């Protein structure tokens, strides 16, 4: 079980060739910023190996980020959008 209150990502991955963030007008940098904010994480209902993160960018945008947690606390960002 991940202790999300003390979680520190070791790194981030993103498939820029299959960019899904841009379709929602979110940048990769904004998605990463959400992991440095006070965030909430929930298990994703439809894909059991994915999570939903609700966080805030440095600019104040509230985003929902869908991600996978890979071995070694590497975060693979799938997509995200403003909430």
N, C-alpha and C positions, 0 to 999 in steps of 0.2 A: 504494500500500500504506500502510495506517495504522500508525503507530508507536504501539501501544497503551500502551507504557510511559511515553510522554510525552503521551498524549492528554488534552486538556482540552476538554470540551464547551462550545460557545458558547451553548447553550440546550437546553431540553427541550420536547417536545410530547407531548400525550396526549389521546386522544378520551374525555372523561369521559362522553359519552353512550353509548359502547360499552365501558364499564368492565369490563375483564377481570381487573384486579388484585384487586378486592374479592372475587371468587369464590374467590380463593386466600388471602384474608385478608392481603393486602399493600396498603399504602397507596402512593400516588404518591410521597410524601415519602421513604418507605423505599427505593423503587426508585431515586430520585435519589441517596440517600446511598451506594448501592453504587458509584457512579461516583467517589466520593471516597475509597474504600477501596483496599487492595491487591486488584486484581481480575485475573481472567483472562478473555480473550475468545476465543471460537471461532466459526467460520463455522457458521451454521445449516444442517443437512443438508437439511431439507425445503423451505425457502424461501431461495433463493440470495441474495436481497437483504437478508437478516436475519442478525443475530448473536446469540450467547448470551453473556451476561456472568455470571460467577460472582463475587459480592462479598459484603461484610458491611455491615450497617446500623450506625449509631452504637450501637444497643442490642445488637448482637452477633448478630443473626439472619443466617444464611447464606442468600442468595437467588440464584436463577437468574433473570435478566432477559432477555427476548427484546426486541430493538430493531432499528430501522432507522437507518442513518446517512445523514442528508440533507446536501445541499450546505452548506458553511460550518460543518461539525462540529455541526450540530443533531441531537440524539438524539430519535427518535420512539419512545417506549416502547410496546410492544404488550401484554405481559403479564409475569407473573413469579410465582414461588412459592418456598417455603422448601425447601431441600435438606438 
